[in-house]
Amino acid sequence: MKAVRLHAFGGPEVLQYEDAAIPAVAPGEVLVQVHAASLNPPDLYLRDGYRALPEEWRPDATFPLILGTDVSGVVAAVREGVTAFAVGDEVFGMIRFPEDIMTGSGAYAEYVAAPLGDLAAKPEALSHEEAAGAPMSLLTAWQFLVETGHDAPNPFQSFPHLPVELDGRTVLVNGAGGGVGHLALQLAKSKGARVIAVASGKHEGLLKTLGADQFIDYTKTAAHEVVRGVDLVIDAVGGADMERFLATLKPGGSLFLVNPTGFEGHAQARELGITVSSTQVRSNGAQLARAAELLAQGDIKVVLDSRFRLVDTSRAHERALKGGIQGKIVLTTT
């Protein structure tokens, strides 16, 4: 098969499109012929060797390795005794995450071996490109907002993450134009929330089409200076000064941080009676199947920023590094 492999960490130029062996299928797995895969932040971090982490936490890689977690494709082979899927079934999923966060899950390839529990049936109404754009971002939104779905130790805090009631509540989504953000907006709306979308001005038309009740262009207006009394903020951006969103919340409200690294407002949050919480997204085919019902019904749509052929994966990573992404970047194998 053809695959995009790393032989060393570095910039987009280290991504090599080359021949590779079709992966072996272990018990409890199926072989998926990949029609499309999508880019996610962990792909960029691993390609770069997680240089933002302390040296002792960085991956001790065995090269070559294949990046990528999110796929959509067709089952090409199954192990004896597998009944959940059959050859020819269209499936999508997030593969072995976070288990393979430091080694790559193998999605940037024409074939990938996938655990049964990580896959769901692809909705017929979705293209493979749209389906490939969904898993990590949609599961992140789902596990933050609807159902965490696992009891694994929380790497970010000492208590388990718990979603909150959305029906009739006001939710602010920071970074609403991105992969997680545009799906979190729609998911909150589908659960009965009023949603304030915060993004740059170029996203306004799209986000209102997706259901935003109010839009704030952060390049012109600081949301934390004008918004008050919301029930929940989900910050899909992270970075400096996440504490500013505490001012927008009512007592008893919640601040959900997709990337909590650097948040320094825990003491202030306790004084205000605000819950600050995060969680690590995990592969979950059963949750993805439930979310797929919303995709099939058109209640949630996956927006594609751009498409690249697998051979042009380095260009796709260059696009990701430019920022300003609207939705998801996807790779196609044809």
C-alpha positions in Angstrom: 0.0 0.0 0.0 0.9 3.7 -0.1 1.3 5.5 3.2 2.7 8.8 4.6 5.4 7.9 7.0 7.9 9.7 9.3 11.5 8.6 9.5 12.4 11.6 11.7 10.5 14.3 13.6 10.3 17.8 12.1 8.3 20.1 9.9 5.8 19.2 7.2 8.7 18.3 4.8 9.5 15.1 6.8 6.2 13.5 5.8 7.2 10.9 3.2 4.6 9.4 0.7 6.0 5.9 0.1 5.4 2.1 -0.1 4.6 0.4 3.2 3.3 -3.1 4.3 -0.4 -3.5 4.7 -0.9 -3.8 8.5 -1.7 -7.2 10.1 -5.1 -7.5 11.6 -5.1 -8.6 15.3 -8.0 -10.3 17.1 -10.8 -7.9 17.6 -9.8 -5.8 14.6 -10.8 -5.3 11.0 -8.8 -4.0 8.1 -10.2 -0.8 6.7 -9.5 0.4 3.2 -9.1 4.1 3.8 -11.0 6.5 1.6 -10.3 9.6 3.6 -8.5 10.6 6.8 -8.4 13.9 8.6 -5.9 16.1 10.4 -6.1 16.7 14.1 -3.7 18.7 16.5 -2.1 15.5 17.9 -0.9 14.7 14.4 0.9 18.0 14.2 2.4 17.6 17.7 3.6 14.1 17.0 5.1 15.0 13.6 7.1 17.7 15.4 8.2 15.3 18.2 6.0 17.0 20.9 8.8 19.5 21.3 6.5 21.7 23.5 6.6 19.0 26.2 9.5 18.6 28.6 12.2 16.4 27.1 11.4 13.5 29.4 7.8 13.4 28.2 8.6 13.4 24.5 8.0 10.2 22.4 10.7 7.6 22.1 9.7 6.7 18.6 10.5 3.6 16.6 10.6 4.8 13.0 9.1 4.7 10.5 5.7 5.6 11.9 2.4 6.5 10.4 0.4 9.5 11.8 -3.4 9.9 11.9 -6.3 8.7 13.9 -9.5 9.7 12.0 -10.6 7.6 9.0 -13.6 6.7 6.9 -13.5 3.8 4.5 -14.7 0.3 3.7 -14.0 -2.9 5.6 -11.6 -4.9 3.5 -11.0 -7.9 5.8 -12.1 -9.3 9.1 -10.7 -11.8 11.6 -12.6 -15.1 12.0 -15.5 -14.8 14.4 -16.0 -11.0 13.8 -19.7 -10.3 13.4 -20.0 -6.6 14.1 -18.8 -5.6 10.6 -18.5 -7.5 7.3 -16.3 -7.0 4.3 -17.8 -4.1 2.2 -19.3 -2.2 5.2 -18.7 1.5 5.2 -17.2 2.6 8.6 -15.6 5.6 10.3 -13.8 6.1 13.5 -11.0 7.4 15.6 -8.4 4.7 15.9 -6.6 3.8 19.1 -6.6 7.2 20.8 -5.1 8.1 23.2 -3.3 4.7 23.4 -1.2 5.5 20.3 -0.9 9.2 20.9 2.9 9.0 20.9 3.4 6.4 18.2 0.7 7.2 15.5 -2.5 5.2 14.8 -1.8 4.6 11.1 -4.6 6.6 9.4 -2.4 8.3 6.8 -2.4 5.2 4.6 -4.5 3.3 2.1 -5.2 0.6 4.8 -5.4 0.7 8.5 -6.1 -2.0 11.1 -8.8 -0.8 13.4 -10.3 -2.2 16.7 -14.0 -3.0 16.4 -14.8 -0.8 19.4 -13.4 2.3 17.7 -15.6 2.1 14.6 -19.2 2.9 13.7 -21.2 2.5 10.6 -20.8 5.5 8.3 -24.0 7.4 7.7 -25.0 7.0 4.0 -25.8 10.7 3.7 -22.1 11.6 4.4 -19.3 11.4 2.0 -16.1 9.7 3.2 -14.4 13.1 3.4 -17.2 14.4 5.7 -17.2 11.3 7.8 -13.4 11.3 8.2 -13.6 14.9 9.5 -15.9 13.9 12.3 -14.5 11.4 14.8 -12.0 13.2 17.0 -13.7 16.6 16.9 -17.2 15.2 17.3 -16.2 12.7 20.1 -14.5 15.6 21.9 -17.6 17.7 21.8 -19.8 14.7 22.8 -17.6 13.6 25.7 -17.4 17.2 27.0 -21.1 18.1 26.5 -23.2 14.9 26.5 -21.6 11.8 27.9 -18.0 11.3 29.0 -18.4 7.5 28.4 -15.4 6.2 30.3 -13.9 6.2 33.8 -10.2 6.3 32.8 -8.1 8.5 35.2 -8.4 12.1 34.2 -4.9 13.4 33.3 -6.0 17.0 33.8 -7.7 16.9 37.2 -8.4 14.8 40.3 -12.1 14.5 39.7 -14.1 13.0 36.8 -15.4 15.3 34.1 -19.2 15.6 34.1 -21.3 17.2 31.4 -24.0 19.6 32.4 -27.6 20.2 31.4 -27.9 22.0 28.1 -31.6 22.3 27.5 -32.7 25.9 28.0 -29.2 27.0 29.0 -26.9 29.5 27.4 -23.6 28.2 26.1 -20.6 30.2 24.8 -18.3 28.4 22.4 -14.9 30.0 22.0 -13.2 29.0 18.7 -16.5 28.1 17.2 -15.1 28.1 13.6 -12.7 25.3 14.2 -13.0 21.5 14.1 -14.2 21.0 17.7 -15.9 24.4 17.9 -18.3 24.1 15.0 -19.4 20.7 16.1 -19.8 21.7 19.8 -22.0 24.6 18.6 -24.3 22.3 16.7 -24.3 19.6 19.4 -25.3 22.2 22.1 -28.1 23.5 19.8 -29.4 20.0 19.2 -29.7 19.6 23.0 -31.7 22.7 23.4 -29.1 25.3 24.3 -28.9 29.0 23.2 -25.4 29.4 21.7 -23.1 32.3 21.5 -20.3 31.7 19.0 -17.0 33.4 19.3 -14.6 33.4 16.2 -13.1 35.7 13.7 -15.4 37.6 11.4 -14.9 35.4 8.4 -16.8 32.6 10.2 -19.9 34.6 11.0 -22.1 33.6 8.0 -21.3 29.9 8.4 -21.8 29.8 12.2 -25.2 31.6 12.0 -26.2 29.0 9.3 -25.1 26.3 11.7 -27.4 27.7 14.4 -25.5 30.3 16.4 -28.0 32.6 18.2 -25.3 35.3 18.7 -21.9 35.8 17.0 -19.0 37.7 18.4 -16.0 38.6 16.3 -13.1 38.4 18.7 -10.9 40.6 16.5 -13.3 43.5 17.2 -15.0 42.7 20.5 -13.6 40.8 23.6 -16.4 38.4 24.5 -15.4 38.4 28.2 -16.0 42.2 28.3 -19.6 42.1 26.9 -21.1 38.7 27.8 -22.4 38.0 31.3 -24.5 35.3 33.0 -23.9 32.3 30.7 -24.3 28.8 32.1 -21.4 27.2 30.2 -18.3 28.2 28.3 -16.5 25.6 26.2 -13.2 27.0 25.2 -11.9 25.1 22.2 -8.9 27.4 21.7 -6.8 27.3 24.9 -3.6 29.4 25.2 -3.1 32.5 27.3 -5.6 34.1 29.7 -8.3 31.4 29.6 -9.2 32.8 33.0 -10.9 35.8 31.3 -14.0 33.6 30.6 -14.8 33.3 34.3 -16.2 36.8 34.1 -18.9 35.7 31.6 -20.3 32.9 33.8 -23.0 33.0 36.4 -22.4 31.5 39.9 -22.7 27.8 39.6 -21.7 27.9 35.9 -19.1 25.8 34.2 -15.9 26.4 32.2 -14.9 23.5 30.0 -11.4 23.6 28.7 -10.5 21.5 25.7 -6.8 22.3 26.2 -6.5 23.2 29.9 -2.7 23.6 29.9 -1.8 26.9 31.4 -5.1 27.7 33.1 -4.3 29.6 36.3 -7.7 30.6 37.6 -8.7 27.7 39.8 -8.7 29.7 43.0 -10.8 32.5 41.4 -13.2 29.9 40.0 -13.7 28.4 43.5 -14.5 31.9 44.9 -17.1 32.4 42.2 -18.6 29.0 42.5 -17.7 28.0 39.0 -16.7 24.5 38.0 -13.6 24.3 35.7 -13.3 20.9 34.0 -11.6 19.1 31.2 -11.2 15.5 29.9 -9.1 13.5 27.5 -11.0 12.4 24.4 -11.0 8.6 23.9 -11.9 6.4 21.0 -15.5 5.1 21.4 -17.4 3.6 18.5 -20.6 3.3 20.4 -20.7 7.0 21.2 -19.8 7.8 17.6 -22.7 5.6 16.4 -25.1 7.7 18.6 -23.6 10.9 17.3 -23.9 9.5 13.7 -27.7 9.6 14.1 -27.5 13.4 14.3 -25.2 13.5 11.3 -27.6 11.3 9.3 -30.5 13.5 10.2 -28.6 16.6 9.2 -28.8 18.0 12.8 -25.0 18.2 12.7 -22.9 19.0 9.7 -19.2 18.5 9.2 -17.6 21.5 7.6 -14.5 20.9 5.4 -11.9 23.6 5.3 -9.9 21.9 2.5 -9.1 18.6 0.9 -5.7 17.2 -0.1 -4.6 13.9 -1.7 -2.7 11.6 0.5 0.4 12.3 -1.6 0.1 15.9 -0.7 -0.1 15.4 3.1 2.9 17.8 3.7 0.8 20.5 2.0 -2.1 19.7 4.3 0.1 20.1 7.3 1.3 23.4 5.9 -2.3 24.5 5.6 -2.9 23.6 9.2 0.0 25.6 10.4 -1.3 28.7 8.8 -4.3 28.7 11.1 -7.7 30.3 10.5 -9.1 26.9 9.8 -12.9 26.6 9.2 -13.9 23.1 10.1 -11.6 20.2 9.2 -8.7 19.5 6.8 -9.1 16.0 5.1 -6.9 13.7 3.1 -8.2 11.5 0.3 -6.5 8.3 -0.9 -7.7 8.7 -4.5 
